Structure formats: C-alpha cells, structure tokens
Amino acid sequence: MPETVVADDEGLLALREEYLQAVADGAEAFTATFRPGVLGLDPEHPSGDISLAPPDAADPPPIDVVLRSEGLTALSNLPLRIAARSVTIEGLAFVKALRPALRVTATRGIELTGVVVLDSQADARQRAVVDLSAWGPGVTLDIVGSTFARSSAPDALLGCYAASGGWFERVRLEQTTLEGATADAALAIEAVSSLELDRSMLGAGHARILVRMEWPPKSGTISGCSLSGPAGALFEVAHPAPVEVEPMLLAASRLSGDVPATFATQESVERIARSSLDEEIAGSVAVADRRVASATGAT
C-alpha cells in the first residue's frame, strides 16, 4: 500500500478513511508522513479527535501503524487515538488537546520518538494525558527524546495501563522529560516486567506522587536521571510482588526525595533540592517549547 502524505488539514481529514481502508484490505502496515508545521481542523476551537481505530472492533486490528513527521508537526487542539498491532510515532506534537492528547492501544509494541505533549487536558471521564495500553501479554513500550508537560488528568500525565489481561514486557524512557502534571501521578504503570529510566527528567509538578506502580517490576534500572517530587513521595507501589523480583537498580541519578528501601541504590546517587531539579526540568521543557514555536511559526 502506498505511503500516505499529510500535508494539510484536508490530508488530516482523509487519514482515518485511508487507515480504515488499509485495515479492510488486510494490509500488514499503514504509514503516514506528515509535513512539518501546524495542523488543526479549526485552530480556534477544540475539535473531535483523529481516530485510527475500527468502530466497534473487539480487539486492535493486526496492522502496524507508523506516523512520522519530516521535522516536527504540531496538532493543535486535536487529540489522536490509535488501535493497532504496533504503533510508531515520530516527531508529532500535541498542543492544547482535550481528552487524552494521545491514546494508543497495541498488542505488540508502542514506540514514541521526539513526541511532544504540552498544555493538554484529559477530562474527568478519562485517565491520562498520554494513555498507553497493553492489549495482551508482553507488549513493549519505548519512549525516546520526548517531552510531556504542563497538562492535567485525573490519574496521570503518562499512564501505562493493562487491558484485556495484558501487561508490558518493557517500559523504557530514554532522554525523556515528564513535568508539571496536575494528576495523581506523573507516571502511572499498572503491570510491567522491566522498567528502564535512562537519562530522563521526571518532575511531579502538582501530582501527589512522581511514579505510581500497581506491582513492582521483576527487574528495573534507573540511571542518569533527575527525579523531582514531594519529599518521601517519589515512588509508590500499591501491592507486593506476586513473584520473586530483583531490586530496582538506582545509579548516577539525582533526586529530591526518598526511594523504597528495596531499591539497590548506588553511591553515585545524589540528594538535590527539589527547586534546583525543577529548574533543570523546566529548562528541558523550554527546549520543547522552542521546537513547537519553530514548527508553528510562533515567536
């Protein structure tokens, strides 16, 4: 199937029908390339979401969806929903979106690279600003070079949820920034085997807790990270592990509060004032702001 090109709002409107046609044709993959800039059906008013999900389907269809920008493409007031076997998103920014800015349900894997979510809000009937669900066992999640900030939701800024008996084999955040959530948690994870936080910045903002997990992962590593949140409220694990797990390795990181005693904390970990860490995290968000401003032509 030929690659879809989204160059303007008309192309954006056609995206759903082209996806549904690919599903109906039994295509293995659906790929769309976005031209850099800003897209929105009506930039002045919130609109309906772009839904790449078959209506009334019981399960995500067996298709691999790839959405990529040639630079950075901002979707203004326009949330995106995708259901597929695997989902790859590169270089899309979601600005001032209502409902979840991004909702993805996958049966195999989710990969977000260079994705930006700013100033968005999930309403009281939703869970997270970025809502990612494992629909089945062993789904992998990789988020690289992305920024989610200044947004609010009832549960989490970034929510990694289990659906239909599913769980994540891996949740990996690399060089990614989470900041400024008005939610219960900045990062919420229901079920994961391996958690990897690599050179990332996580700030709780107004959230009650920085990272909330239903169960501890079987293994995990936090390395080269900055973690900022209320004192004594960086990590919360709701339930004890039902199986034997390895201690979470915490290395070469800076944090404002305590971590569970079950963590294997190396001497390279530093305790830093929350205000100092928040300033650094704000600086990372400012970089994302400049990227979006450049893409949209804003000054």
Residue pairs with C-beta under 8 A, 6 or more apart in sequence:
1 22
1 25
1 27
1 29
1 30
3 31
3 32
3 33
4 11
4 14
4 15
4 18
4 30
4 31
4 32
4 33
5 11
5 32
5 33
5 35
6 12
6 15
6 32
6 33
6 34
6 35
6 39
6 73
7 35
8 35
8 39
9 39
9 40
9 41
12 39
12 41
12 50
12 78
13 41
15 32
15 50
15 52
16 50
16 51
16 52
18 30
18 32
19 30
19 52
19 65
20 54
22 29
22 30
22 63
23 30
23 54
23 61
23 63
27 63
28 62
28 63
28 64
29 63
29 64
29 65
29 66
30 52
30 63
30 64
30 65
30 66
30 84
31 65
31 66
31 67
31 68
32 66
32 67
32 68
33 68
33 69
33 70
34 67
34 68
34 69
34 70
34 73
34 91
34 92
35 69
35 70
35 73
36 69
36 70
36 71
36 72
36 73
36 295
37 73
37 74
37 295
37 296
37 297
38 73
38 74
38 75
38 76
38 295
38 296
38 297
39 73
39 74
39 75
39 76
39 78
40 47
40 75
40 76
40 77
40 78
41 47
41 48
41 78
42 77
43 76
43 77
45 77
46 77
46 96
46 98
47 77
47 78
49 78
49 79
49 80
49 81
49 99
50 75
50 78
50 79
50 80
50 81
51 81
52 65
52 80
52 81
52 82
52 83
52 84
53 60
53 81
53 82
53 83
53 105
54 61
54 83
57 83
59 107
59 135
59 164
60 83
60 84
60 85
60 105
60 106
60 107
60 135
61 83
61 84
61 85
62 85
62 107
63 84
63 85
64 84
64 85
64 86
64 87
64 88
64 108
65 82
65 84
65 86
65 87
65 88
66 87
66 88
66 90
67 82
67 87
67 88
67 89
67 90
67 92
68 88
68 89
68 90
68 91
69 90
69 91
69 92
70 91
71 91
71 295
72 91
72 92
72 93
72 114
72 116
72 291
72 292
72 294
72 295
73 91
73 92
73 93
73 295
74 92
74 93
74 94
74 95
74 116
74 292
74 295
74 296
75 92
75 93
75 94
75 95
75 97
76 95
76 96
76 296
77 95
77 96
77 97
77 98
78 94
78 97
79 94
79 97
79 98
79 99
79 100
79 101
79 102
79 103
79 120
80 92
80 94
80 101
80 102
80 103
81 100
81 102
81 103
81 104
82 103
82 104
82 105
82 106
83 104
83 105
83 106
83 135
84 105
84 106
84 107
85 106
85 107
85 108
86 106
86 107
86 108
86 109
86 110
86 111
87 104
87 106
87 109
87 110
87 111
88 110
88 111
88 113
89 102
89 104
89 111
89 112
89 113
89 115
90 112
90 113
90 114
90 115
91 113
91 114
91 115
92 115
92 116
93 115
93 116
93 117
93 118
93 288
93 291
93 292
93 295
94 101
94 102
94 115
94 116
94 117
94 118
94 120
95 116
95 117
95 118
95 119
95 120
95 292
95 296
96 118
96 119
96 120
97 117
97 120
97 121
98 120
98 121
98 122
98 123
99 122
99 123
99 126
100 122
100 126
100 127
100 128
100 129
100 130
100 131
100 153
101 117
101 120
101 122
101 129
101 130
101 151
102 115
102 117
102 129
102 130
102 131
102 132
103 131
103 132
103 133
104 110
104 131
104 132
104 133
105 133
105 135
105 163
106 132
106 133
106 134
106 135
106 139
107 135
107 136
107 139
107 166
108 136
108 139
108 140
109 139
109 140
109 141
109 142
110 132
110 139
110 140
110 141
110 142
111 141
111 142
111 143
111 144
112 142
112 143
112 144
112 146
113 143
113 144
113 145
113 146
114 144
114 145
114 146
115 143
115 146
115 147
116 146
116 147
116 148
116 288
116 291
116 292
117 129
117 130
117 147
117 148
117 149
117 151
118 147
118 148
118 149
118 150
118 151
118 285
118 288
118 289
118 292
119 150
119 151
120 129
120 151
121 129
121 151
121 152
121 153
122 128
122 129
122 131
122 151
122 152
122 153
122 154
124 154
126 153
126 154
127 153
127 154
127 155
127 156
127 159
127 161
128 153
128 155
128 156
128 157
128 158
128 159
128 161
128 183
128 188
129 148
129 151
129 152
129 153
129 156
129 157
129 158
129 181
129 183
130 148
130 157
130 158
130 159
131 159
131 161
132 141
132 158
132 159
132 160
132 161
133 161
133 162
133 163
133 166
134 141
134 160
134 161
134 162
134 163
134 166
134 167
134 168
134 191
135 163
135 164
135 166
136 164
136 165
136 166
137 165
137 166
137 167
137 169
138 167
138 168
138 169
138 193
139 166
139 167
139 168
139 169
140 168
140 169
140 170
140 172
141 160
141 168
141 170
141 171
141 172
142 170
142 172
142 174
143 158
143 172
143 173
143 174
143 176
144 172
144 174
144 175
144 176
145 174
145 175
145 176
146 176
146 177
147 176
147 177
147 179
147 284
147 285
147 287
147 288
148 157
148 158
148 176
148 177
148 178
148 179
149 177
149 178
149 179
149 180
149 285
149 288
150 179
150 180
150 285
151 157
151 180
151 181
151 182
152 181
152 182
152 183
153 159
153 181
153 182
153 183
154 183
154 184
155 183
155 184
155 185
155 188
156 181
156 183
156 184
156 185
156 186
156 187
156 188
156 207
156 212
157 178
157 180
157 181
157 183
157 185
157 186
157 187
157 205
157 207
158 178
158 186
158 187
158 188
159 188
160 168
160 171
160 187
160 188
160 189
160 190
160 192
161 188
161 190
162 168
162 190
162 191
166 191
167 190
167 191
167 192
167 193
168 189
168 191
168 192
168 193
169 192
169 193
169 194
170 192
170 193
170 194
170 195
170 196
171 189
171 192
171 194
171 195
171 196
172 195
172 196
172 197
172 198
173 196
173 197
173 198
173 200
174 196
174 198
174 199
174 200
175 198
175 199
175 200
176 200
176 201
177 200
177 201
177 202
177 203
177 281
177 284
177 285
177 288
178 186
178 187
178 200
178 201
178 202
178 203
179 186
179 201
179 202
179 203
179 205
179 281
179 282
179 284
179 285
180 203
180 205
180 206
180 285
181 204
181 205
181 206
181 207
182 205
182 206
182 207
183 206
183 207
184 207
184 208
184 209
184 212
185 204
185 207
185 208
185 209
185 210
185 211
185 212
185 236
186 202
186 203
186 204
186 205
186 207
186 209
186 210
186 211
186 229
187 202
187 210
187 211
187 212
188 211
188 212
188 213
189 195
189 211
189 212
189 213
189 214
190 213
190 214
191 214
191 215
192 213
192 217
193 217
193 218
193 219
194 217
194 218
194 219
194 220
195 213
195 217
195 219
195 220
195 221
195 222
195 248
196 220
196 221
197 220
197 221
197 222
197 223
197 225
198 221
198 223
198 224
198 225
199 223
199 224
199 225
200 224
200 225
200 226
201 225
201 226
201 228
201 277
201 280
201 281
201 284
202 210
202 211
202 225
202 226
202 227
202 228
202 229
202 281
203 210
203 226
203 228
203 229
203 277
203 278
203 281
204 210
204 228
204 229
204 230
204 233
204 234
207 229
208 230
208 233
209 229
209 230
209 233
209 234
209 235
209 236
210 227
210 228
210 229
210 230
210 233
210 234
210 235
210 257
211 234
211 235
211 236
212 235
212 236
212 238
213 235
213 236
213 237
213 238
214 237
214 238
214 239
215 237
215 238
215 239
215 240
215 241
215 242
216 237
216 240
216 241
216 245
216 248
216 262
217 245
217 248
218 241
218 243
218 245
218 246
219 245
219 246
219 248
220 246
220 248
220 249
221 248
221 249
221 251
222 248
222 249
222 250
222 251
222 253
223 249
223 250
223 251
223 252
223 253
224 251
224 252
224 253
225 253
225 254
225 255
226 253
226 254
226 255
226 272
226 277
226 280
226 281
227 234
227 253
227 254
227 255
227 256
227 257
227 277
228 255
228 256
228 274
228 277
228 278
228 281
229 256
229 257
229 274
230 257
230 274
231 256
231 257
231 258
231 274
232 257
232 258
233 257
234 255
234 256
234 257
234 258
234 259
235 259
235 260
235 263
237 260
247 262
247 263
247 264
248 259
248 260
248 262
248 263
248 264
249 263
249 264
249 266
250 259
250 263
250 264
250 265
250 266
250 269
251 266
251 268
251 269
252 266
252 268
252 269
253 268
253 269
253 270
254 269
254 270
254 271
254 272
254 277
255 269
255 270
255 271
255 272
255 277
256 271
256 272
256 273
256 274
256 277
257 274
259 265
292 298
293 299
